[in-house]
Amino acid sequence: MRVVVTGRDGQVVRSLLERGARAGVDVIALGRPALDLADPAGVDAAVAQAAPHVVVNAAAYTAVDKAESEPELAWAINAGGAKAVAQAAARRGVPVIQISTDYVFDGSLDRPYREDDPTQPLGIYGQSKRAGEEAVAAATDNHAILRTAWVYSPFGANFVKTMLRVGASRDELSVVADQKGCPTSALDMADAILAVARNLVDRPDADLRGLFHMSGSGSTTWAAFAEAIFAASRSAGGPSAAVRPITTADYPTPARRPANSQLDCGKLARLHGVVLPAWQGSVASCVTRLLREASA
């Protein structure tokens, strides 16, 4: 199976390259300049040349706060780019997997979000990603849209790496405690994406297509997430800091965040047979790896 994934250096892309090699799957990363989501014509040519069995659109404009001042670019990449990728896949008669986000919700529910819950994005990033979902669904029926949340990994910039870096130089950190979500390892995501891709390639079943939630099992707050990171780091001889819980109001940002980013992943488990591991173990593994690589 040849999987073409958009992007080159993102967390999901690098995780797919690593896990694909382990699983014997040919994963081809297409990023700039070969593929630029802001250039629809170039997208089609790049996908055609790669001759994929399935396309994963993992590239995106993800600067949540910066999107508020760069809406045109966010929409061009997250909506227009997603449409171009889906159309390119459709022209080749292959399935497309679109990676989306919890930010399509406003976070007002008091339970984990299901796929059929109404979307109500709070900012430009979420609005542009929702538009990307709609564009993919309109471009081809042969799609799986996978919403995820709170992604971290040994690669790129993310919350785990930030906590370890800042914790190395400070005794105490203030972390928001009134937002809940499901920390998701990009490495676990990669395993799951490859499983979904195989299902889409091997089976024409309509119920394998559509919208699914994919996140780490279990949920927590940002503050408790930080405490788990530091606990794992202490156990491995790494940096640690005390965590002081604060409210969202204490830490204002240009873009509003959902207070509840919990995702119900039951549909993915039921139809694709895919369940991501509990977030605690995956976080500990990521922290241990980062500390080991830092000392090598």
Secondary structure in CASP SS format (residue, H / E / C, confidence):
PFRMAT SS
TARGET T0000
AUTHOR 0000-0000-0000
METHOD secondary structure of the structure
MODEL  1
M C 1.00
R E 1.00
V E 1.00
V E 1.00
V E 1.00
T E 1.00
G C 1.00
R C 1.00
D C 1.00
G C 1.00
Q H 1.00
V H 1.00
V H 1.00
R H 1.00
S H 1.00
L H 1.00
L H 1.00
E H 1.00
R H 1.00
G H 1.00
A H 1.00
R H 1.00
A H 1.00
G C 1.00
V C 1.00
D E 1.00
V E 1.00
I E 1.00
A E 1.00
L E 1.00
G C 1.00
R C 1.00
P C 1.00
A C 1.00
L C 1.00
D C 1.00
L C 1.00
A C 1.00
D C 1.00
P H 1.00
A H 1.00
G H 1.00
V H 1.00
D H 1.00
A H 1.00
A H 1.00
V H 1.00
A H 1.00
Q H 1.00
A H 1.00
A C 1.00
P C 1.00
H C 1.00
V E 1.00
V E 1.00
V E 1.00
N E 1.00
A C 1.00
A C 1.00
A C 1.00
Y C 1.00
T C 1.00
A C 1.00
V C 1.00
D C 1.00
K H 1.00
A H 1.00
E H 1.00
S C 1.00
E C 1.00
P H 1.00
E H 1.00
L H 1.00
A H 1.00
W H 1.00
A H 1.00
I H 1.00
N H 1.00
A H 1.00
G H 1.00
G H 1.00
A H 1.00
K H 1.00
A H 1.00
V H 1.00
A H 1.00
Q H 1.00
A H 1.00
A H 1.00
A H 1.00
R H 1.00
R C 1.00
G C 1.00
V C 1.00
P C 1.00
V E 1.00
I E 1.00
Q E 1.00
I E 1.00
S E 1.00
T E 1.00
D H 1.00
Y H 1.00
V H 1.00
F C 1.00
D C 1.00
G C 1.00
S C 1.00
L C 1.00
D C 1.00
R C 1.00
P C 1.00
Y E 1.00
R C 1.00
E C 1.00
D C 1.00
D C 1.00
P C 1.00
T C 1.00
Q C 1.00
P C 1.00
L C 1.00
G C 1.00
I H 1.00
Y H 1.00
G H 1.00
Q H 1.00
S H 1.00
K H 1.00
R H 1.00
A H 1.00
G H 1.00
E H 1.00
E H 1.00
A H 1.00
V H 1.00
A H 1.00
A H 1.00
A H 1.00
T C 1.00
D C 1.00
N C 1.00
H E 1.00
A E 1.00
I E 1.00
L E 1.00
R E 1.00
T E 1.00
A C 1.00
W C 1.00
V E 1.00
Y E 1.00
S C 1.00
P C 1.00
F C 1.00
G C 1.00
A C 1.00
N C 1.00
F H 1.00
V H 1.00
K H 1.00
T H 1.00
M H 1.00
L H 1.00
R H 1.00
V H 1.00
G H 1.00
A C 1.00
S C 1.00
R C 1.00
D C 1.00
E E 1.00
L E 1.00
S E 1.00
V E 1.00
V E 1.00
A C 1.00
D C 1.00
Q C 1.00
K E 1.00
G E 1.00
C C 1.00
P C 1.00
T E 1.00
S E 1.00
A H 1.00
L H 1.00
D H 1.00
M H 1.00
A H 1.00
D H 1.00
A H 1.00
I H 1.00
L H 1.00
A H 1.00
V H 1.00
A H 1.00
R H 1.00
N H 1.00
L H 1.00
V H 1.00
D H 1.00
R C 1.00
P C 1.00
D C 1.00
A H 1.00
D H 1.00
L H 1.00
R C 1.00
G E 1.00
L E 1.00
F E 1.00
H E 1.00
M C 1.00
S C 1.00
G C 1.00
S E 1.00
G C 1.00
S C 1.00
T E 1.00
T E 1.00
W H 1.00
A H 1.00
A H 1.00
F H 1.00
A H 1.00
E H 1.00
A H 1.00
I H 1.00
F H 1.00
A H 1.00
A H 1.00
S H 1.00
R H 1.00
S H 1.00
A C 1.00
G C 1.00
G C 1.00
P C 1.00
S C 1.00
A C 1.00
A E 1.00
V E 1.00
R E 1.00
P E 1.00
I E 1.00
T C 1.00
T H 1.00
A H 1.00
D H 1.00
Y C 1.00
P C 1.00
T C 1.00
P C 1.00
A C 1.00
R C 1.00
R C 1.00
P C 1.00
A C 1.00
N E 1.00
S C 1.00
Q C 1.00
L E 1.00
D C 1.00
C C 1.00
G H 1.00
K H 1.00
L H 1.00
A H 1.00
R H 1.00
L H 1.00
H H 1.00
G C 1.00
V C 1.00
V C 1.00
L C 1.00
P C 1.00
A E 1.00
W H 1.00
Q H 1.00
G H 1.00
S H 1.00
V H 1.00
A H 1.00
S H 1.00
C H 1.00
V H 1.00
T H 1.00
R H 1.00
L H 1.00
L H 1.00
R H 1.00
E H 1.00
A H 1.00
S H 1.00
A C 1.00
END
